[in-house]
Amino acid sequence: MTNLRAITVADLAAILTNHKLWLAADPAGRRADLRGTDLRRAEMRGTDLRRADLRGVDLRGADLRGAILRGADLRGAILRGLDLSYVDLSGALGVAA
């Protein structure tokens, strides 16, 4: 995939923090919008990304063990080679059952 958006560890942490607030219905929160982001080798173990927008992200080599991606939009995401055995993908878009 070309033209992926680069992101710093600090920016990713801020997006995940805001998403957590959004999930808790905190008005200061914001839904995670990581569309088209290069998340290769990102450390996201146990992260709650319910209903996050992950369209077109590249997750090759990312650590998603124990992550919650329930209802997330993963259409066009690159998931090759990921161990998704302990990831909650129920209701996620773009993932074959």
N, C-alpha and C positions, 0 to 999 in steps of 0.2 A: 504494500500500500504506500502511496506517495503522499507527500504534503502532510505528514503527521505533525501535530502540534507538540512541541517539546514542553516539558513541565518540570519545575524544580521540586525537590523533596518538600521544601517549605510550602510551596503553592499547593501541592497535593494534600499535605496535612491540613491546610486551611480549608480546602474544598471538602475534605472528609469531616472536619469539625463542623462546618456549616451544614452539611448534609445530616449529620447526627442531630443537630438542633432542629432542622426541618422535620425530621422523622418524629421528633418529640412535640411537634406543633408549636415550636418556639418561633415567634415572629421575626427573630433575628436570624433564623436559619434560612437556608436556600438549598433547593434540590441540586444534587451533584450533576453537573453538566460536563462530562469528560469526552464529548463527541470528538472523534478524530485525534485523540491524544496518544502519544507514544508512551505506553506504560510497560514496555519491556523491562523485565527484571525488577519491577516495582515490588516493594515489601508491603503487602496488604493482607497479611494473615489475620483472620478473624474480623475483618472489616465488615460493617453493616452497610451494604450498598443497595438495600431494598429500593426499588423504583428509580434507581439512578439511570441517567442517560449515558450509555456506554456504546452508542452506535459508532462503528468504525474504529474502535480502539485496537491497539496492538498489545496483547497481553502475553506474548511469548516470553516464557521464562519468569513470569510474575509469580509471586508466592501468594496464592489465594486460599491456602488451607484454612478451613473453617469459616470462610467468608459467607455472607448471606447476600445472595444476588436475586432474591425472590422478587419477581415482577420487574426486574431491570430490563432495559432495552439493549440487547446485545446484537441487534441486526448489523451484519457486516463486520463484526468484531473478529479479530484473528485470535483463535483459541488453540491453535495447533500445539501439540506437545504438552498441554497443561494437564496436571493431575487434578481433576475435578471431583474426585471420589468423596470428599468431605465438604463440598460446596453445595449450599442450598440454591438450586436453580429453579425451584417450583414457580411456574407462571412467568418465567423469563421469556422475553421475545427473542427470536432468532437462534434458539438453541434446540436442536433435534432431541426428542425424548428418547 
